[in-house]
Amino acid sequence: MNLGFVGLGRMGASMVQRLLNDGHEVIAYSRTAESVKKVEAKGAS
């Protein structure tokens, strides 16, 4: 399933990681580029 996720703080980043682990495609957004880069390294767009 393709999902979009807004907010990659402590809780949001963990939720994105779980979605990726479950095989979902995630497009992530956050106000800080550093947070986005962390989840991109794990497979998010």
PQR file of N, CA, C, O and H, with PARSE charges and radii, in Angstrom:
ATOM      1  N   MET A   1       0.851  -1.164   0.000 -0.4000 1.5000
ATOM      2  CA  MET A   1       0.000   0.000   0.000 -0.0000 2.0000
ATOM      3  C   MET A   1       0.900   1.231   0.000  0.5500 1.7000
ATOM      4  O   MET A   1       1.929   1.245   0.676 -0.5500 1.4000
ATOM      5  N   ASN A   2       0.525   2.254  -0.744 -0.4000 1.5000
ATOM      6  CA  ASN A   2       1.261   3.514  -0.765 -0.0000 2.0000
ATOM      7  C   ASN A   2       0.669   4.448   0.283  0.5500 1.7000
ATOM      8  O   ASN A   2      -0.541   4.673   0.315 -0.5500 1.4000
ATOM      9  H   ASN A   2      -0.311   2.242  -1.293  0.4000 1.0000
ATOM     10  N   LEU A   3       1.528   4.986   1.135 -0.4000 1.5000
ATOM     11  CA  LEU A   3       1.068   5.849   2.218 -0.0000 2.0000
ATOM     12  C   LEU A   3       1.890   7.125   2.263  0.5500 1.7000
ATOM     13  O   LEU A   3       3.069   7.126   1.907 -0.5500 1.4000
ATOM     14  H   LEU A   3       2.511   4.803   1.109  0.4000 1.0000
ATOM     15  N   GLY A   4       1.266   8.211   2.703 -0.4000 1.5000
ATOM     16  CA  GLY A   4       1.968   9.456   2.980 -0.0000 2.0000
ATOM     17  C   GLY A   4       1.974   9.668   4.477  0.5500 1.7000
ATOM     18  O   GLY A   4       1.009   9.330   5.163 -0.5500 1.4000
ATOM     19  H   GLY A   4       0.309   8.210   2.993  0.4000 1.0000
ATOM     20  N   PHE A   5       3.066  10.232   4.989 -0.4000 1.5000
ATOM     21  CA  PHE A   5       3.177  10.431   6.432 -0.0000 2.0000
ATOM     22  C   PHE A   5       3.756  11.811   6.700  0.5500 1.7000
ATOM     23  O   PHE A   5       4.792  12.173   6.142 -0.5500 1.4000
ATOM     24  H   PHE A   5       3.850  10.506   4.432  0.4000 1.0000
ATOM     25  N   VAL A   6       3.093  12.579   7.550 -0.4000 1.5000
ATOM     26  CA  VAL A   6       3.539  13.926   7.899 -0.0000 2.0000
ATOM     27  C   VAL A   6       3.953  13.936   9.359  0.5500 1.7000
ATOM     28  O   VAL A   6       3.187  13.535  10.235 -0.5500 1.4000
ATOM     29  H   VAL A   6       2.251  12.285   8.003  0.4000 1.0000
ATOM     30  N   GLY A   7       5.173  14.398   9.615 -0.4000 1.5000
ATOM     31  CA  GLY A   7       5.674  14.496  10.983 -0.0000 2.0000
ATOM     32  C   GLY A   7       6.571  13.329  11.321  0.5500 1.7000
ATOM     33  O   GLY A   7       6.104  12.200  11.473 -0.5500 1.4000
ATOM     34  H   GLY A   7       5.795  14.724   8.903  0.4000 1.0000
ATOM     35  N   LEU A   8       7.848  13.593  11.437 -0.4000 1.5000
ATOM     36  CA  LEU A   8       8.821  12.528  11.659 -0.0000 2.0000
ATOM     37  C   LEU A   8       9.589  12.721  12.956  0.5500 1.7000
ATOM     38  O   LEU A   8      10.802  12.517  13.010 -0.5500 1.4000
ATOM     39  H   LEU A   8       8.228  14.509  11.313  0.4000 1.0000
ATOM     40  N   GLY A   9       8.888  13.108  13.975 -0.4000 1.5000
ATOM     41  CA  GLY A   9       9.506  13.204  15.300 -0.0000 2.0000
ATOM     42  C   GLY A   9       9.740  11.816  15.860  0.5500 1.7000
ATOM     43  O   GLY A   9       9.773  10.839  15.112 -0.5500 1.4000
ATOM     44  H   GLY A   9       7.903  13.274  13.931  0.4000 1.0000
ATOM     45  N   ARG A  10       9.898  11.726  17.133 -0.4000 1.5000
ATOM     46  CA  ARG A  10      10.185  10.439  17.775 -0.0000 2.0000
ATOM     47  C   ARG A  10       9.113   9.396  17.446  0.5500 1.7000
ATOM     48  O   ARG A  10       9.438   8.267  17.078 -0.5500 1.4000
ATOM     49  H   ARG A  10       9.872  12.520  17.740  0.4000 1.0000
ATOM     50  N   MET A  11       7.864   9.762  17.575 -0.4000 1.5000
ATOM     51  CA  MET A  11       6.789   8.810  17.327 -0.0000 2.0000
ATOM     52  C   MET A  11       6.577   8.579  15.831  0.5500 1.7000
ATOM     53  O   MET A  11       6.404   7.438  15.402 -0.5500 1.4000
ATOM     54  H   MET A  11       7.600  10.679  17.874  0.4000 1.0000
ATOM     55  N   GLY A  12       6.590   9.640  15.041 -0.4000 1.5000
ATOM     56  CA  GLY A  12       6.352   9.513  13.607 -0.0000 2.0000
ATOM     57  C   GLY A  12       7.394   8.670  12.902  0.5500 1.7000
ATOM     58  O   GLY A  12       7.055   7.846  12.053 -0.5500 1.4000
ATOM     59  H   GLY A  12       6.731  10.567  15.390  0.4000 1.0000
ATOM     60  N   ALA A  13       8.659   8.866  13.244 -0.4000 1.5000
ATOM     61  CA  ALA A  13       9.735   8.090  12.621 -0.0000 2.0000
ATOM     62  C   ALA A  13       9.587   6.605  12.948  0.5500 1.7000
ATOM     63  O   ALA A  13       9.845   5.753  12.097 -0.5500 1.4000
ATOM     64  H   ALA A  13       8.935   9.536  13.934  0.4000 1.0000
ATOM     65  N   SER A  14       9.181   6.299  14.156 -0.4000 1.5000
ATOM     66  CA  SER A  14       8.969   4.899  14.547 -0.0000 2.0000
ATOM     67  C   SER A  14       7.800   4.288  13.784  0.5500 1.7000
ATOM     68  O   SER A  14       7.853   3.124  13.386 -0.5500 1.4000
ATOM     69  H   SER A  14       8.971   6.991  14.847  0.4000 1.0000
ATOM     70  N   MET A  15       6.756   5.065  13.584 -0.4000 1.5000
ATOM     71  CA  MET A  15       5.600   4.566  12.841 -0.0000 2.0000
ATOM     72  C   MET A  15       5.962   4.317  11.379  0.5500 1.7000
ATOM     73  O   MET A  15       5.537   3.324  10.789 -0.5500 1.4000
ATOM     74  H   MET A  15       6.713   6.010  13.907  0.4000 1.0000
ATOM     75  N   VAL A  16       6.747   5.221  10.799 -0.4000 1.5000
ATOM     76  CA  VAL A  16       7.192   5.030   9.418 -0.0000 2.0000
ATOM     77  C   VAL A  16       8.039   3.768   9.316  0.5500 1.7000
ATOM     78  O   VAL A  16       7.875   2.992   8.375 -0.5500 1.4000
ATOM     79  H   VAL A  16       7.093   6.028  11.278  0.4000 1.0000
ATOM     80  N   GLN A  17       8.934   3.555  10.262 -0.4000 1.5000
ATOM     81  CA  GLN A  17       9.782   2.361  10.243 -0.0000 2.0000
ATOM     82  C   GLN A  17       8.937   1.092  10.281  0.5500 1.7000
ATOM     83  O   GLN A  17       9.217   0.135   9.559 -0.5500 1.4000
ATOM     84  H   GLN A  17       9.068   4.186  11.026  0.4000 1.0000
ATOM     85  N   ARG A  18       7.924   1.082  11.106 -0.4000 1.5000
ATOM     86  CA  ARG A  18       7.057  -0.103  11.195 -0.0000 2.0000
ATOM     87  C   ARG A  18       6.295  -0.331   9.890  0.5500 1.7000
ATOM     88  O   ARG A  18       6.151  -1.469   9.445 -0.5500 1.4000
ATOM     89  H   ARG A  18       7.697   1.859  11.693  0.4000 1.0000
ATOM     90  N   LEU A  19       5.808   0.745   9.280 -0.4000 1.5000
ATOM     91  CA  LEU A  19       5.113   0.616   7.999 -0.0000 2.0000
ATOM     92  C   LEU A  19       6.044   0.063   6.925  0.5500 1.7000
ATOM     93  O   LEU A  19       5.643  -0.795   6.138 -0.5500 1.4000
ATOM     94  H   LEU A  19       5.925   1.670   9.642  0.4000 1.0000
ATOM     95  N   LEU A  20       7.280   0.547   6.888 -0.4000 1.5000
ATOM     96  CA  LEU A  20       8.261   0.041   5.927 -0.0000 2.0000
ATOM     97  C   LEU A  20       8.552  -1.435   6.176  0.5500 1.7000
ATOM     98  O   LEU A  20       8.645  -2.219   5.232 -0.5500 1.4000
ATOM     99  H   LEU A  20       7.605   1.244   7.527  0.4000 1.0000
ATOM    100  N   ASN A  21       8.694  -1.810   7.437 -0.4000 1.5000
ATOM    101  CA  ASN A  21       8.954  -3.209   7.788 -0.0000 2.0000
ATOM    102  C   ASN A  21       7.815  -4.125   7.353  0.5500 1.7000
ATOM    103  O   ASN A  21       8.031  -5.294   7.032 -0.5500 1.4000
ATOM    104  H   ASN A  21       8.618  -1.173   8.204  0.4000 1.0000
ATOM    105  N   ASP A  22       6.600  -3.581   7.347 -0.4000 1.5000
ATOM    106  CA  ASP A  22       5.427  -4.363   6.950 -0.0000 2.0000
ATOM    107  C   ASP A  22       5.222  -4.373   5.436  0.5500 1.7000
ATOM    108  O   ASP A  22       4.240  -4.934   4.948 -0.5500 1.4000
ATOM    109  H   ASP A  22       6.424  -2.632   7.608  0.4000 1.0000
ATOM    110  N   GLY A  23       6.144  -3.755   4.687 -0.4000 1.5000
ATOM    111  CA  GLY A  23       6.101  -3.813   3.236 -0.0000 2.0000
ATOM    112  C   GLY A  23       5.371  -2.685   2.537  0.5500 1.7000
ATOM    113  O   GLY A  23       5.138  -2.761   1.330 -0.5500 1.4000
ATOM    114  H   GLY A  23       6.942  -3.300   5.083  0.4000 1.0000
ATOM    115  N   HIS A  24       5.006  -1.641   3.262 -0.4000 1.5000
ATOM    116  CA  HIS A  24       4.318  -0.508   2.652 -0.0000 2.0000
ATOM    117  C   HIS A  24       5.322   0.459   2.042  0.5500 1.7000
ATOM    118  O   HIS A  24       6.462   0.556   2.495 -0.5500 1.4000
ATOM    119  H   HIS A  24       5.196  -1.579   4.241  0.4000 1.0000
ATOM    120  N   GLU A  25       4.883   1.178   1.002 -0.4000 1.5000
ATOM    121  CA  GLU A  25       5.690   2.246   0.425 -0.0000 2.0000
ATOM    122  C   GLU A  25       5.264   3.539   1.109  0.5500 1.7000
ATOM    123  O   GLU A  25       4.079   3.871   1.123 -0.5500 1.4000
ATOM    124  H   GLU A  25       3.956   1.099   0.634  0.4000 1.0000
ATOM    125  N   VAL A  26       6.220   4.271   1.676 -0.4000 1.5000
ATOM    126  CA  VAL A  26       5.903   5.462   2.460 -0.0000 2.0000
ATOM    127  C   VAL A  26       6.575   6.688   1.852  0.5500 1.7000
ATOM    128  O   VAL A  26       7.775   6.685   1.576 -0.5500 1.4000
ATOM    129  H   VAL A  26       7.183   4.001   1.665  0.4000 1.0000
ATOM    130  N   ILE A  27       5.779   7.732   1.651 -0.4000 1.5000
ATOM    131  CA  ILE A  27       6.295   9.041   1.267 -0.0000 2.0000
ATOM    132  C   ILE A  27       6.185   9.905   2.512  0.5500 1.7000
ATOM    133  O   ILE A  27       5.093  10.110   3.042 -0.5500 1.4000
ATOM    134  H   ILE A  27       4.805   7.734   1.876  0.4000 1.0000
ATOM    135  N   ALA A  28       7.322  10.410   2.975 -0.4000 1.5000
ATOM    136  CA  ALA A  28       7.366  11.099   4.265 -0.0000 2.0000
ATOM    137  C   ALA A  28       7.647  12.588   4.102  0.5500 1.7000
ATOM    138  O   ALA A  28       8.342  13.004   3.175 -0.5500 1.4000
ATOM    139  H   ALA A  28       8.209  10.244   2.544  0.4000 1.0000
ATOM    140  N   TYR A  29       7.094  13.385   5.019 -0.4000 1.5000
ATOM    141  CA  TYR A  29       7.329  14.828   5.050 -0.0000 2.0000
ATOM    142  C   TYR A  29       7.560  15.263   6.487  0.5500 1.7000
ATOM    143  O   TYR A  29       6.909  14.785   7.416 -0.5500 1.4000
ATOM    144  H   TYR A  29       6.529  13.047   5.772  0.4000 1.0000
ATOM    145  N   SER A  30       8.502  16.181   6.645 -0.4000 1.5000
ATOM    146  CA  SER A  30       8.748  16.804   7.938 -0.0000 2.0000
ATOM    147  C   SER A  30       9.290  18.204   7.687  0.5500 1.7000
ATOM    148  O   SER A  30       9.806  18.487   6.606 -0.5500 1.4000
ATOM    149  H   SER A  30       9.031  16.569   5.890  0.4000 1.0000
ATOM    150  N   ARG A  31       9.177  19.065   8.662 -0.4000 1.5000
ATOM    151  CA  ARG A  31       9.713  20.420   8.524 -0.0000 2.0000
ATOM    152  C   ARG A  31      11.230  20.442   8.495  0.5500 1.7000
ATOM    153  O   ARG A  31      11.827  21.388   7.982 -0.5500 1.4000
ATOM    154  H   ARG A  31       8.757  18.836   9.541  0.4000 1.0000
ATOM    155  N   THR A  32      11.857  19.413   9.037 -0.4000 1.5000
ATOM    156  CA  THR A  32      13.319  19.382   9.073 -0.0000 2.0000
ATOM    157  C   THR A  32      13.856  18.345   8.086  0.5500 1.7000
ATOM    158  O   THR A  32      13.413  17.197   8.068 -0.5500 1.4000
ATOM    159  H   THR A  32      11.371  18.644   9.453  0.4000 1.0000
ATOM    160  N   ALA A  33      14.812  18.771   7.274 -0.4000 1.5000
ATOM    161  CA  ALA A  33      15.402  17.884   6.261 -0.0000 2.0000
ATOM    162  C   ALA A  33      16.126  16.707   6.912  0.5500 1.7000
ATOM    163  O   ALA A  33      16.151  15.610   6.355 -0.5500 1.4000
ATOM    164  H   ALA A  33      15.172  19.704   7.289  0.4000 1.0000
ATOM    165  N   GLU A  34      16.708  16.926   8.072 -0.4000 1.5000
ATOM    166  CA  GLU A  34      17.443  15.857   8.766 -0.0000 2.0000
ATOM    167  C   GLU A  34      16.532  14.671   9.081  0.5500 1.7000
ATOM    168  O   GLU A  34      16.928  13.519   8.906 -0.5500 1.4000
ATOM    169  H   GLU A  34      16.688  17.817   8.525  0.4000 1.0000
ATOM    170  N   SER A  35      15.329  14.947   9.538 -0.4000 1.5000
ATOM    171  CA  SER A  35      14.378  13.871   9.851 -0.0000 2.0000
ATOM    172  C   SER A  35      14.005  13.086   8.601  0.5500 1.7000
ATOM    173  O   SER A  35      13.888  11.862   8.641 -0.5500 1.4000
ATOM    174  H   SER A  35      15.007  15.883   9.680  0.4000 1.0000
ATOM    175  N   VAL A  36      13.819  13.791   7.498 -0.4000 1.5000
ATOM    176  CA  VAL A  36      13.460  13.126   6.245 -0.0000 2.0000
ATOM    177  C   VAL A  36      14.613  12.248   5.769  0.5500 1.7000
ATOM    178  O   VAL A  36      14.388  11.125   5.317 -0.5500 1.4000
ATOM    179  H   VAL A  36      13.913  14.786   7.465  0.4000 1.0000
ATOM    180  N   LYS A  37      15.827  12.740   5.863 -0.4000 1.5000
ATOM    181  CA  LYS A  37      16.996  11.968   5.430 -0.0000 2.0000
ATOM    182  C   LYS A  37      17.126  10.666   6.212  0.5500 1.7000
ATOM    183  O   LYS A  37      17.526   9.646   5.652 -0.5500 1.4000
ATOM    184  H   LYS A  37      16.010  13.652   6.230  0.4000 1.0000
ATOM    185  N   LYS A  38      16.796  10.691   7.489 -0.4000 1.5000
ATOM    186  CA  LYS A  38      16.885   9.477   8.316 -0.0000 2.0000
ATOM    187  C   LYS A  38      15.928   8.400   7.833  0.5500 1.7000
ATOM    188  O   LYS A  38      16.309   7.233   7.746 -0.5500 1.4000
ATOM    189  H   LYS A  38      16.470  11.519   7.945  0.4000 1.0000
ATOM    190  N   VAL A  39      14.687   8.772   7.516 -0.4000 1.5000
ATOM    191  CA  VAL A  39      13.732   7.755   7.060 -0.0000 2.0000
ATOM    192  C   VAL A  39      13.971   7.374   5.601  0.5500 1.7000
ATOM    193  O   VAL A  39      13.646   6.259   5.193 -0.5500 1.4000
ATOM    194  H   VAL A  39      14.377   9.720   7.587  0.4000 1.0000
ATOM    195  N   GLU A  40      14.538   8.290   4.812 -0.4000 1.5000
ATOM    196  CA  GLU A  40      14.899   7.935   3.437 -0.0000 2.0000
ATOM    197  C   GLU A  40      15.967   6.848   3.437  0.5500 1.7000
ATOM    198  O   GLU A  40      15.947   5.954   2.591 -0.5500 1.4000
ATOM    199  H   GLU A  40      14.802   9.196   5.143  0.4000 1.0000
ATOM    200  N   ALA A  41      16.887   6.925   4.375 -0.4000 1.5000
ATOM    201  CA  ALA A  41      17.946   5.915   4.479 -0.0000 2.0000
ATOM    202  C   ALA A  41      17.372   4.541   4.807  0.5500 1.7000
ATOM    203  O   ALA A  41      18.003   3.517   4.544 -0.5500 1.4000
ATOM    204  H   ALA A  41      16.903   7.652   5.062  0.4000 1.0000
ATOM    205  N   LYS A  42      16.173   4.525   5.382 -0.4000 1.5000
ATOM    206  CA  LYS A  42      15.527   3.261   5.746 -0.0000 2.0000
ATOM    207  C   LYS A  42      14.557   2.775   4.673  0.5500 1.7000
ATOM    208  O   LYS A  42      13.990   1.689   4.793 -0.5500 1.4000
ATOM    209  H   LYS A  42      15.660   5.356   5.595  0.4000 1.0000
ATOM    210  N   GLY A  43      14.364   3.590   3.607 -0.4000 1.5000
ATOM    211  CA  GLY A  43      13.533   3.138   2.495 -0.0000 2.0000
ATOM    212  C   GLY A  43      12.341   4.005   2.148  0.5500 1.7000
ATOM    213  O   GLY A  43      11.645   3.719   1.174 -0.5500 1.4000
ATOM    214  H   GLY A  43      14.825   4.472   3.509  0.4000 1.0000
ATOM    215  N   ALA A  44      12.085   5.048   2.904 -0.4000 1.5000
ATOM    216  CA  ALA A  44      10.967   5.941   2.591 -0.0000 2.0000
ATOM    217  C   ALA A  44      11.381   6.898   1.473  0.5500 1.7000
ATOM    218  O   ALA A  44      12.565   7.057   1.176 -0.5500 1.4000
ATOM    219  H   ALA A  44      12.651   5.281   3.695  0.4000 1.0000
ATOM    220  N   SER A  45      10.388   7.522   0.869 -0.4000 1.5000
ATOM    221  CA  SER A  45      10.648   8.522  -0.171 -0.0000 2.0000
ATOM    222  C   SER A  45      10.449   9.897   0.401  0.5500 1.7000
ATOM    223  O   SER A  45      10.617  10.890  -0.307 -0.5500 1.4000
ATOM    224  H   SER A  45       9.426   7.392   1.111  0.4000 1.0000
TER
END
